[in-house]
Amino acid sequence: MIKLLALDLDGTLLDSKGKIPEANKTAIRQAEEIGVLVTIATGRRFRDARPVGLELELNAPLITHNGALLKFAESLETVSASLLPNETVCEILRIGREFGAEALLSADPHGKGTLLYETVSADNIPLQKYIVWSKHLHGDEAEEAIHHVEKLEDVLDETETVHISFSGRCAPMAELQQILDEELKDKVMLLSTVYPKLDFTLLDILPPDASKGIGLEKLAAFNNLTAENVMVCGDNFNDLQMLEYAGTPVLMANAAPELFENPKYKRTLSNDENGVALAIEKFILGA
């Protein structure tokens, strides 16, 4: 019996305009009313995911930073936090700098979260857009949400690092991922979110014990649940481990094509067709 539902955010719960369809909201409330814990499991940092958690008034902690941070949206209570050691952070920053990639460092796991960066080059349009979007999202809190620093290594003793991300075109990010994998090996967890049509990849570097699957397993254990009690909906490669963990894994119709090769994954409609609502109705509500 399904007792825990984890929903990826972008490309899954949210439509292509970044909104939560009313049908999804209704289905989530109906699932909660029959005793199901509902959370979002996202690669977004906590501060960027929190508005969705607050809007939905979810009854479970959010799984954010690709599983590195489990935290309640309303109370800010931290359930679980995995951190990158400063020594590893310095290695990641060195590799990124030598490659010519620009790092975003996510810190402050016990607060709302702070994003730190050094530079944003003129040709890094995705990063520019993200910073503008993030500032717009956080309004009056934008100044505490995003900080420009002269050098990231100089502020490491003053904060705690949850994860580091790089972004850019698919080919160079795939090359950077290979370099990071070869140099860091089991010191980190590397997760990529790939959008081939946009020629864009987000590369997240996390603590080795962090992934959406691990975060979801932790949340299930906290509630004395097993994988058979868990359903997930996802659409991209950073959802893979939680899809593998869950007893009821559901792919969105707009998911990365390679994911459809696994016959055990169930399917629903796209994020623009209320696919989450349909999956809830079918597998949880039994409509």
Helices and strands as residue ranges (DSSP letters): E 4-7, I 9-13, H 22-33, E 37-40, H 46-56, E 62-64, G 65-67, E 69-71, E 78-81, H 86-99, E 104-107, E 114-117, H 125-138, G 139-141, H 142-145, E 146-148, G 152-158, E 161-168, H 170-184, G 185-187, E 189-195, G 196-198, E 200-206, H 212-222, G 227-229, E 230-234, G 237-239, H 240-245, E 248-251, G 257-261, E 266-267, H 275-283
